[in-house]
Amino acid sequence: MRKHGLSKSEVYSNIQKLRQTDVPWDRVLNSICTQPHEVAVKAFTDAIDTNLGDVRIFQGTHQIEQQVIQSISTFLHAKEPAGSLVSGGTEANLLALYVAKKQARSKAKNRHVSEVICAETVHYSMKKIFDLLDLTAVILPVDEKFRMDISQINKHISENTVAIVATAGSSEFGSIDPIEELSDIAVAHQIYLHVDAATGGFIIPFAKALGYQLPNFDFSLPGVSSITMDPHKYGLANIPAGGIFFRDQSLIELISLDSFFINTPSHKTFLGTRPGGAAVATFAVLEHLGWDGYKEITRKNYATMEYLVEQLKWRNYQLASPPELNIVIVDLPNAEEVMTLLEEWDWIISVSKRFRHCLRLVITAHVNIEMIDNFLTVLDGAVNCLSDTASLENTQASHGAKG
């Protein structure tokens, strides 16, 4: 820390200089988050000093959070609103499995039940959560579309099973696990089923309304106990705005914790202090866009994705799997090298560490047709550059061998 402070203008100037290496959004094709809606930004700024952890002071802000929970619970087909706004998908998943563990151990004869069944494509944050909650992952393989293969799931279900975790829009592929079938399994075995829809939650309902054939993932399925949904992704709210939603209030009460103080409501989240601005921003964008607004954004995103797929095929690129949501996976043997070269040219994409041939492209609100055209030109250049380099190296090696 400096001994003597700088003027505000000097501070702002330094921040601008430091942020010059941030990549502009029109070069970003790897992020599920995007620029928040301007309505959300204004609302967040106006509520920058609010704290959802102190309801006695911020009663109005608390009511706004409750209206957000009500609104999202409604289109998740919950019979009653039950949930909280949290910091993001990781905290939401943590709370869901905390509830699942408490519920399982209250019912089980063996108080050390600890197994969670999930696919190998489950979000990497689950590794942290399993460690924190002393849970053991039972990992199932995925099929050719990167969805959980449930053909052998029954042999993994036992009295030690705490929960099944399904994903509605995996981070790597945008794939949707067979949640309808998993719901039936959860009901049959009376097992907690959590759906991580941090990515797909603000896409699937609107895509289905547009006529896209996507599976159900929400509380319309009787086996679903909880759902993670992130307004700060496709909901266009400000970071940090995650959400955890439960089938009913009895589940969230399992993790209710009283504070020290009289007249202070119990806490039902991992964090005590929570930014009220996130709730206000989410409320603002939900109210401003409405169902029709989100449906139009989803229509635009799918149209952009379909254009990208069409152009990739026209250029003879192969897809690893047909996209279900807004993530397109290009099958390239040298995907990692392509990614590295593109990043040198200030284009940000991603490649899975486990599936290194999969070049991942994410369509969000800031991505448009012009950006796709620019990217494809650069992608062609990167692929050709690497091909020319490889050809030159092969030629040199061949000549060296002859010598």
Helices and strands as residue ranges (DSSP letters): H 8-18, G 19-21, G 25-27, H 38-46, H 59-75, E 83-86, H 89-107, E 115-119, H 125-132, E 136-140, G 153-156, E 161-167, H 179-189, E 192-196, H 204-209, E 224-229, E 242-246, H 249-252, G 253-255, H 276-314, E 318-319, E 327-331, H 335-344, E 350-351, E 358-362, H 369-402
